[in-house]
Amino acid sequence: MWSEVVKPILDVLGFSRVDQSVGQVPPRIWWCPTGDLSFLPIHAAGIYGGLNREGTMDYVTSSYTPTVAALAERIKAGPTPSGDTLGLLLTSQPNAPGSTPIPGMTKEVQTIYAKATELGTRALMVEGGTLTVDTCVKFMEEYSSVHFACHASQNAADPLQSRFLLEDGHSTLQRSSDWT
C-alpha cells in the first residue's frame, strides 16, 4: 500500500519527509477513500522493516473525511472548536476480545499524548480496560478531537453500525456520533 498507493500520492502533491525531531510540524492531509481502499489504514501505510523505514506519518498528519462535501461543510463552518471542549482524547485498546494486539499501539498513544501536553494541548489519555464504552462516549462529548489506537470493523451495508472495538465491548459510529 505504501509503495503503490500512498507514497505516489504524497509525491504528486509535493509532500516531503518532515524532521519532527527538530520541531517541524507535518502538514495535514484529508484522505477520502472509497471502495475497498476505505477498509485500509492509509495513515499507517509504510515500510516498517529494514534500514529504509518510512511511512505516512513521516510526511503528513492524516485525517479522514467520508465525502468531499463533508469536508467542505467543515471548512464552511469556520474555525475549530474552542473553550471547554477543545482538546484531544486518546486511547489504546491492545486487548480487545477476539483481536490480536497491534504492535506499537500503546507507545503510539503515549508518544502523541506526551507531545500534545508538551505543546500545551488539553489532552486525556485513557488506556486499555479503564476506558469503557460508556465512558468513551462521555469523554467524546468533552473533547473536540479523538485518537483511537484500536481495531475496528466496517459495515458497508449500514456504515453507522461500523464499530470501534474496546476492551469491554464496542461502540458503533451511530452511538459515537449521537454526541455531535
C-alpha positions as CSV (number, residue, x, y, z in Angstrom):
1,M,0.0,0.0,0.0
2,W,2.9,2.4,0.8
3,S,4.8,1.9,-2.5
4,E,1.8,1.6,-4.8
5,V,-0.8,4.0,-3.3
6,V,0.3,6.4,-0.5
7,K,3.8,7.4,-1.5
8,P,2.9,8.2,-5.1
9,I,0.1,10.4,-3.9
10,L,2.4,12.2,-1.5
11,D,5.0,12.6,-4.2
12,V,2.5,14.1,-6.7
13,L,1.2,16.5,-4.0
14,G,4.8,17.6,-3.3
15,F,5.0,16.4,0.3
16,S,8.5,15.6,1.6
17,R,9.6,13.9,4.8
18,V,9.4,16.1,7.8
19,D,12.0,16.1,10.6
20,Q,9.8,16.1,13.6
21,S,12.8,15.6,15.9
22,V,13.7,19.3,15.3
23,G,10.2,20.6,15.8
24,Q,9.0,20.5,12.2
25,V,5.2,20.0,12.0
26,P,3.9,17.8,9.2
27,P,1.2,19.3,7.0
28,R,-2.4,17.9,7.3
29,I,-3.9,15.8,4.6
30,W,-7.5,14.8,4.4
31,W,-8.0,11.3,3.0
32,C,-11.3,10.5,1.3
33,P,-11.0,6.8,0.5
34,T,-13.7,4.9,-1.5
35,G,-14.5,1.3,-2.2
36,D,-12.0,-1.3,-0.9
37,L,-9.5,1.5,0.0
38,S,-11.9,2.7,2.7
39,F,-11.1,-0.5,4.6
40,L,-7.4,0.2,4.8
41,P,-5.5,2.3,7.3
42,I,-3.9,4.8,4.9
43,H,-2.4,6.8,7.8
44,A,-0.4,3.7,8.9
45,A,1.0,2.7,5.5
46,G,4.7,2.4,5.4
47,I,7.8,0.3,5.4
48,Y,8.5,-0.8,8.9
49,G,11.3,-3.3,8.5
50,G,14.9,-2.9,7.4
51,L,17.1,0.2,7.2
52,N,14.9,2.3,4.9
53,R,11.9,2.7,7.3
54,E,9.3,5.3,6.3
55,G,5.6,5.8,6.4
56,T,2.7,8.2,6.0
57,M,3.3,9.7,9.5
58,D,6.9,10.8,8.4
59,Y,5.3,13.1,5.8
60,V,1.8,14.2,6.9
61,T,-0.7,14.2,9.6
62,S,-3.7,12.2,8.4
63,S,-7.3,12.9,8.8
64,Y,-10.3,11.2,7.1
65,T,-13.5,12.5,5.7
66,P,-16.3,10.4,4.4
67,T,-17.0,12.7,1.5
68,V,-15.6,15.8,-0.1
69,A,-18.9,17.5,0.7
70,A,-18.5,16.8,4.4
71,L,-15.0,18.3,4.3
72,A,-16.3,21.4,2.5
73,E,-19.1,21.8,5.1
74,R,-16.5,21.5,7.9
75,I,-14.4,24.3,6.3
76,K,-17.5,26.5,5.8
77,A,-18.4,26.0,9.5
78,G,-15.3,28.1,10.4
79,P,-12.6,27.7,13.0
80,T,-12.2,24.6,15.1
81,P,-13.9,24.3,18.4
82,S,-12.7,26.3,21.3
83,G,-13.4,26.6,25.0
84,D,-14.2,23.7,27.2
85,T,-14.3,21.0,24.5
86,L,-11.1,22.0,22.7
87,G,-8.7,19.1,23.3
88,L,-7.6,15.6,22.5
89,L,-8.9,12.3,23.8
90,L,-6.5,9.4,23.2
91,T,-6.8,5.6,23.8
92,S,-5.1,2.4,23.0
93,Q,-7.0,-0.8,23.2
94,P,-4.5,-3.6,23.0
95,N,-6.6,-6.4,24.5
96,A,-10.0,-6.1,22.7
97,P,-11.6,-9.5,22.8
98,G,-11.1,-11.6,19.7
99,S,-8.4,-9.3,18.3
100,T,-4.7,-9.6,18.1
101,P,-2.6,-6.8,19.5
102,I,-1.4,-4.2,17.0
103,P,2.3,-3.7,17.5
104,G,3.2,-0.3,18.9
105,M,-0.3,1.0,19.6
106,T,0.3,1.8,23.3
107,K,3.6,3.5,22.6
108,E,1.9,5.4,19.7
109,V,-0.7,6.8,22.0
110,Q,1.8,7.6,24.8
111,T,4.0,9.5,22.3
112,I,1.1,11.5,20.9
113,Y,-0.1,12.3,24.5
114,A,3.4,13.4,25.6
115,K,3.8,15.7,22.5
116,A,0.3,17.1,22.9
117,T,0.8,18.0,26.6
118,E,4.3,19.4,25.8
119,L,2.7,21.7,23.3
120,G,0.1,22.8,25.9
121,T,-2.8,20.9,24.3
122,R,-5.6,19.8,26.7
123,A,-5.3,16.0,26.4
124,L,-6.7,13.0,28.2
125,M,-5.2,9.5,27.7
126,V,-7.3,6.6,28.9
127,E,-5.7,3.2,28.1
128,G,-7.0,-0.3,27.9
129,G,-9.8,-1.6,30.1
130,T,-10.1,1.7,32.1
131,L,-12.0,3.1,29.1
132,T,-15.4,1.5,29.0
133,V,-17.8,2.0,26.1
134,D,-19.9,4.3,28.3
135,T,-17.0,6.5,29.4
136,C,-15.7,6.6,25.9
137,V,-18.9,8.1,24.6
138,K,-19.0,10.5,27.6
139,F,-15.4,11.6,27.0
140,M,-16.1,12.1,23.3
141,E,-18.6,14.8,24.4
142,E,-15.8,16.6,26.2
143,Y,-13.1,16.6,23.6
144,S,-13.1,18.1,20.1
145,S,-10.7,15.5,18.7
146,V,-10.1,11.8,19.3
147,H,-7.3,9.4,18.5
148,F,-8.2,5.7,18.8
149,A,-5.5,3.1,18.5
150,C,-7.7,0.1,18.3
151,H,-9.3,-2.5,16.0
152,A,-12.5,-1.5,14.2
153,S,-14.9,-3.2,11.9
154,Q,-16.7,-1.6,9.0
155,N,-20.2,-2.3,8.0
156,A,-20.5,-1.4,4.3
157,A,-24.3,-2.1,4.2
158,D,-25.0,0.1,7.2
159,P,-22.0,2.4,7.8
160,L,-23.3,3.8,11.1
161,Q,-23.1,0.3,12.5
162,S,-19.4,0.2,11.9
163,R,-17.6,-0.1,15.3
164,F,-14.6,0.6,17.4
165,L,-13.5,-2.4,19.4
166,L,-12.8,-1.6,23.0
167,E,-11.7,-4.0,25.8
168,D,-15.2,-4.1,27.4
169,G,-17.2,-4.1,24.1
170,H,-17.7,-2.0,21.1
171,S,-19.0,1.4,20.2
172,T,-20.8,1.9,16.9
173,L,-20.4,5.1,14.9
174,Q,-24.1,5.6,15.4
175,R,-23.7,5.7,19.2
176,S,-20.4,7.7,19.0
177,S,-22.0,10.2,16.7
178,D,-25.0,10.8,18.9
179,W,-23.0,13.4,20.9
180,T,-22.3,15.6,17.9
